[in-house]
Amino acid sequence: MFKKTVSISLLLAVCLLQTVCFAAKAVPSKAKQATSESNSYFYAPSGIVCDAVLSENIHSSSTIVGQNVSVILLDDLKYKDKVIASSGSTVSGTITQNKIAGKGSDATKLRIRFTTIRTPYNNVIPVSAIVKTNDKTGYITADFSQNQTNNVVLSANSKINLLFDQPITVAAQ
C-alpha cells in the first residue's frame, strides 16, 4: 500500500513539473512580450498631410451637423516610407460644425472631423483628421468670390488636403 501511495505521489509530482515547465516555455517573458508588441504596431505622429477627393457634394445650406462625409485618398498615406493606408482608401467622418452667416457668425464656417480609414483590403484604422486650412483650425469658410453667396460649397471630386491632427497607430502588416 505504501509503495502504491509513493508511486502515485511521484507520478503527480512529475506531471506537475512537466506542466510548470511547459507553461514557462509557452508564455514568453515580459521583455520578450514588450519587444513583440512594439514590433506589431506602427506609430506615426500628428501633422501628416495627405491629398484626398470628396465623394459627394457638400453645401452648407443643406448640410446638418452629424451628417456623414467620405473622401478617397489620392496618394498613399505614408510616414518614413511606411504605408499607413494605400491610395483608394476611404476616409470617413462627420460634419461637426456648420455655422451659417447671420446666425451668430459673420461668415459661414463648416468643419468636418474624419475618424476612420477603410483600406481596399477592408482594414479599419481609427484616425483623427480635419480638412487642412491655412489657420489649421479645420474651418472651411465661404469664398464669396467663388460662389457669390455666403455658403460653403464643396463639389464632389474636388481635391482637399487632410491634416491628421492626432498620432496614428496601426497594426503592422
N, C-alpha and C positions, 0 to 999 in steps of 0.2 A: 504494500500500500504506500509506504514511504517513497519507494523508487518511482511509482506512478505519479505522485504529487510533485516530486523533484523534476521529473521529465516534462510534465505539463508546465511547470513554472519556467523551466529553461526554454521550452518552445515558445511560450508567451513573451519571454524576455527577448529572444531572437526576433520574433515578429515585431515587437515594439521598436527594437533598434533599427530594423530594416525600414519601418515606416518613418522614423525620425530621419534617417539618412536620405531616403527618397524625397521627403518633404524639403530637406535642406537643399538638395540639388534642384528641385523643381522651382523653388522660389529664389530668384536672384537677390543678391544683397542690395541694400538701399543705394549704394554707389552705382551699381550696375543699372538699377531701375532708373535713377536720375539721368544717366547717360542715354539710355534707350528712349526715355520720354523726351528728352531735349532734342534728340535726333529725329523724332517722329513728328515734330511740329516746325513750321517755318514762320518766322516773325518778320513783319515789315512795319516800320514806324509810320506815324501820321505824316501827312504832307505830300503823299504820292498823288500825281495828277494823271488822268487818262482821258482820251477822247472817246466820245460816245455819240450816238444818234438817237433822237427821240422816236418812239414807236407810234405816238399819236399826237394830235393837235392839243395844245393847252391854251386856253383863253381865260383870262382872269374873270371875265364877266359871267362865265358859265361853270367855272371850277369851284369845287367846295373843299373845305378842309377835310382831310381823311380820304380823299379820292386817290385811287391807285395810279401810279405812273411807272412806266418802264422805259429803259433805254438799252441799246445794244452796244457793247464795246466794239470800237472800230479797230483797236490795236490790242495786243496782249498787255495785260496789266502786269508789270514786272517790277521787281526790286532786286538789285545786284545780280542781274542776268538770270534770276529765277522767275519763272512764270507763276503768278498767283492765280490768274484766270485768263483763259485764252480769248482771242478776238471772237466775236459772235456770242459771247456770254451775255445773258440778260441780267441787268441790274434793276431791281425793283425797289420802289419806295412809295411815299405818300406825300400829298400836299399838306404841309404843316402850318402854313400861314398864307392868307390871302387878304391883304389889306387894300381895300378899294379906296381910291382918292375921294376925298369929301366926306368919308365916314371916319373921322378922327385921324386922317392921314393926308398929307399934302401930295403924295404921289402913290400910285398903285404899286404894291410890292407883293411878290409871290415867292414862297420858299418851299423847296422840296427836300425831303430827307430820304436818302436811299439807305436801305438796311440789309439787303441780301443780294448776292450774286448767284445765279444758277448757270453753271458751265454747260457746254454742249454735252458733257459726259454725265450730266444730271447731278453733279456735286453742288451742294448748297454751302455758301460761305457767308457768315454774318459779317457785315461791314457797317461803317458809319461814314456817309459821304453826302456832300452838298454840291450844288452847281457852283463852279468856281466863278467868282465875281472879283472885280478889281479891289473891292474893300474886304474881301474874304469873309463876308457875312453870309453869303448864300442867297441874299435877297435879290431877285430879278426884278428890276424896275421897268416901268413903261418907257418906251422910247417914242416920244411924240413925233419926232421927225420921220420915224419908220411907218407908224400906223395911223397917224393923225387923230388918235383918240388917247385917252389916258388908261388904256388897257394893256396888260402884258399879253402878248401874243407870241406863242412858240409853235412853229409849224412842224408837223410830222416830217421826219427825215432831216430835220435841221441838226447841225452839229453843236454839241455842248462839251464843256470840259467838266469832268468830275474831280472834286477835291476830296480825298479821303482824309477826314479830319480826326480820325482815331486810328490807333495801331491795328493792323490786321494780323490775325493768327490763323493759319491753315494747317491741316494735317499734311505731312509730307507724302508725296506720291511714291 
